[in-house]
Amino acid sequence: MSQTSGQVAFGSATGKAIVAAAVLGSGMTLLDGTVVNVALRTIGEDLDASLAELQWINNGYLLTMSALILLGGSLGDRYGRRRVFVIGSIGFAAASLLCGVAPNATFMIGARILQGIGAALLTPGSLAMIQGAFEPGSRARAIGAWSGLGSIAAAVGPFVGGALVDYASWRWIFLINLPLAAMTVVIAQRSVPETRDPAAPDRFDVSGAVLAAVALGGVTYALIEWGGALAPVAGVLGVVTAVGFLVVERRGRQPMMPLVMFADRTFSAANAMTFLVYAALGAVLFFLVLQLQTVGGFTALEAGTATLPIVLCMVFLASRGGALGQRIGPRIPMTVGPIVMGLSSLLLLRAGRDVNYWLDVLPGLTLFGLGLALMVAPLTATVLAAAPDQHAGIASGVNNAVARAGSLLAVAALPVMVGLGGDDYADPAVFDGAFRSATMICAGLLVLGGVVSWFTIPGSFEEAADPDSSAL
């Protein structure tokens, strides 16, 4: 390699290769996140899956990714970000192959769980490679390029997923990851310098990671399989292991989630708001895509591209939301954004049997995307400002994990709450009523997130960063 870690310039050949590898790697996970929702109904029909099994196909991936993403970041810091990134990419591709050839729903769920493990290793490494390899003056431009190009992957996901489902096979939404992963690994091995954190601990919080996975898995199982014989046992196990996780994190020498960060009121409040908002976001997208196909008669491609306004708002306006937050402080964007999202989600109640996309879906999703773009950058900046400098990476990872856990638990709980089960996702009359109830619940969660922000988030980032003004 022509350049060493911490000295790579943005415009150099090595710099371009690093950004390319990071974008390809994170792009696979972004693409996978957008295309699977589009294909769920077709997967269910082909594999004769129940609604609970569709929930597991969605949630199995989120479960292991949210539980292990902090451990994945720690492994990269200790053993090499490129090495762990490459291992994660290979693992993600292997699990994608298993998803693509799945003969039944049970096999698919297991493959999705493995895919989440690969993503947990791959995702934190994509940004960490940039942070560790580029010279300080080039990092902002490199991160901007990584973010912008990654947004393109999210934007094309609905098109790619819908087109593959309608014109080829849903299996290709997973198999397409194989050539992407091969390109990622080749570029990373040839051109990306290895970086490590010399101060990284030599011990890892494996017990914390296992307890987090069991806790999330137990609670998720209890919610999805509500009424089943094992649901109470799984629920108790989930709660007990959650308590065990908190004990281990409090007493451990090298916890993956230092609980001392939550002594800061701003950090705790921002993560509580994150949980509420991303729970609603994950559930809205899960229900809406199924509603458009089951009740509205949309094809997979039409249902996938229907959500494009949210992605476009994020691509073109999220940076402006961050600039506005810098000028007026985080409280107002983090209050107004979720409330706008909540009110605009009520407009989606018009998406019924005779839905007209331009009148009944586009306005609501556009306003929803505007609220999300207004909120996201100030939220991230607040989380980082509230954490000590030495915990900045962990703070970002915790917030990421909280967001994914919120989506995971909402998609697990809401179908039960609105009375869905079995193959109800294929019955237009039943699903339509459930969609309306779920959407109103999501609107309430979003408005509640805005209220939490108004009463708990400081008016400026300086206040957020002041431990004396925000300590509990």
C-alpha positions, 0 to 999 in steps of 0.5 A, spaced: 500 500 500 502 506 498 499 510 504 499 508 511 493 509 516 492 516 518 495 519 512 491 518 506 489 524 502 481 524 500 483 525 492 488 519 492 487 512 489 488 509 496 483 514 498 478 513 493 479 505 494 477 506 501 471 510 500 469 505 495 470 499 499 466 502 505 460 504 501 460 497 497 460 494 504 455 499 508 451 499 501 449 492 502 446 492 509 442 499 506 440 495 500 438 489 504 434 493 509 430 496 504 428 491 499 426 485 504 420 489 506 418 490 499 419 482 498 415 480 504 408 478 501 411 474 496 416 471 500 410 469 505 406 466 499 412 462 496 414 459 502 407 458 505 409 463 511 405 465 517 405 473 519 409 471 525 414 467 520 414 474 516 416 478 522 421 473 524 424 474 517 424 481 518 426 481 525 431 476 526 436 480 522 435 486 526 435 482 533 443 480 532 445 486 528 442 490 534 445 486 539 452 485 537 454 491 533 457 494 539 461 488 540 463 488 532 466 495 533 470 493 539 473 487 535 475 492 529 478 497 534 482 491 537 484 486 531 484 491 525 478 494 522 479 492 515 480 485 517 473 485 521 470 489 516 472 483 511 470 478 515 463 481 516 462 482 508 464 474 507 459 472 513 454 477 510 455 474 503 454 467 505 448 468 509 445 472 503 446 465 499 443 461 504 437 466 504 437 466 497 436 458 497 432 457 503 427 452 502 422 454 507 421 459 512 424 456 518 431 456 514 430 463 512 429 465 519 436 462 521 439 465 515 437 472 516 439 471 524 446 469 521 446 475 516 445 480 522 451 477 525 455 479 519 452 486 518 454 487 526 461 486 524 461 489 517 457 496 519 461 499 524 468 498 520 465 501 514 466 508 518 471 506 522 476 505 516 475 512 514 476 515 520 482 511 522 485 511 515 484 518 512 488 524 514 485 529 519 484 534 514 480 529 509 476 526 514 470 530 513 470 530 505 471 522 506 465 521 511 461 526 506 462 522 500 461 515 504 454 518 507 452 521 500 453 515 496 450 510 501 444 514 501 444 512 493 444 505 495 438 506 500 434 510 494 435 505 489 433 499 494 426 499 492 427 500 485 432 494 485 428 490 490 421 491 486 424 489 480 427 483 482 421 481 485 416 482 479 421 480 474 425 475 476 425 472 483 425 474 490 431 470 491 435 475 487 434 480 492 439 476 497 443 473 491 445 480 488 449 481 495 454 476 493 458 480 487 457 486 491 461 482 497 466 480 492 468 487 490 468 489 497 473 484 499 477 485 493 478 492 494 479 492 501 484 487 501 488 490 496 487 498 497 485 499 504 490 500 510 489 496 516 488 501 522 487 499 529 486 503 536 492 502 540 488 504 546 483 498 545 482 493 551 484 486 550 478 484 553 471 484 550 464 484 553 462 477 550 457 476 556 454 482 555 453 481 548 450 474 549 445 477 554 443 483 550 441 478 544 438 473 549 434 479 552 432 482 545 430 475 543 426 473 549 422 479 549 421 479 541 419 471 541 414 473 547 411 478 543 411 475 536 408 468 539 403 471 543 398 466 546 403 460 544 405 455 550 413 458 550 411 465 550 411 466 557 417 463 558 421 467 553 418 473 556 421 471 563 427 469 560 428 476 556 426 480 562 431 476 567 437 476 562 435 484 560 436 485 568 443 481 568 445 485 562 445 491 566 448 488 572 454 486 567 455 492 564 455 496 571 460 491 574 464 489 568 471 492 567 470 493 559 463 494 558 461 494 551 455 499 553 458 504 559 452 505 563 455 511 566 453 515 559 446 514 561 447 518 568 447 524 563 440 526 562 441 529 555 444 522 553 438 518 556 433 523 553 436 523 546 436 515 546 429 515 549 426 519 543 430 515 538 427 509 541 420 512 540 421 515 533 425 509 530 420 504 533 414 508 529 418 509 523 420 501 522 413 499 524 410 504 519 414 502 513 413 494 515 405 496 515 405 501 509 408 496 504 404 490 506 398 495 506 399 497 499 400 490 496 395 487 500 389 492 500 391 497 494 393 492 489 400 495 488 406 490 485 412 489 489 415 494 485 410 500 486 410 498 493 417 499 494 418 505 490 412 508 493 417 510 499 422 513 495 420 520 498 422 519 505 429 517 502 430 523 497 428 528 503 434 524 507 439 525 501 437 532 499 435 535 506 438 532 512 444 536 511 440 542 511 437 540 517 443 539 521 445 546 519 439 549 522 440 545 528 447 548 529 443 555 528 437 554 533 439 548 537 437 541 537 430 542 541 426 545 536 428 540 530 428 534 535 421 536 537 418 539 531 421 533 526 417 527 530 411 531 531 410 533 523 412 525 522 406 523 527 401 528 524 403 526 516 403 519 518 395 520 519 395 522 512 397 515 510 390 512 513 387 514 506 391 508 503 385 504 502 382 499 497 381 505 492 388 508 493 391 513 489 398 514 490 399 521 488 393 524 492 393 518 498 400 516 499 405 521 496 403 527 501 403 523 507 410 520 505 413 527 503 411 530 509 414 524 513 420 525 510 421 532 511 420 531 519 425 525 519 430 530 515 429 535 520 430 531 526 436 526 524 442 530 524 441 534 530 439 528 534 446 525 532 449 531 534 446 531 541 448 524 542 455 525 541 455 532 544 452 529 551 457 523 551 465 524 553 470 525 548 473 518 549 466 515 548 464 518 542 464 512 538 461 508 543 455 513 544 454 513 536 454 505 536 449 505 542 444 510 539 444 506 532 443 499 537 437 503 540 434 505 533 434 498 531 432 495 537 426 500 537 424 498 530 425 490 532 420 491 538 415 495 534 414 490 528 414 484 533 409 488 538 404 491 533 401 486 529 399 482 536 396 489 539 392 490 532 389 483 532 393 480 526 396 473 526 396 467 521 396 469 514 392 475 515 397 479 511 394 476 505 387 478 507 385 485 505 379 486 509 382 484 515 389 487 514 386 494 512 383 495 519 389 493 522 393 497 518 389 503 521 390 501 528 397 500 527 398 507 524 394 511 529 399 507 534 405 509 530 403 517 530 402 517 537 409 514 539 412 519 534 408 525 537 410 522 544 417 523 541 417 530 540 414 531 547 420 528 550 424 532 546 421 539 548 421 537 555 428 534 556 433 536 550 437 543 551 436 549 547 443 549 545 449 544 543 453 547 548 448 546 554 448 538 551 455 538 552 456 541 559 455 535 564 453 540 570 447 542 566 445 535 564 447 530 569 441 527 573 
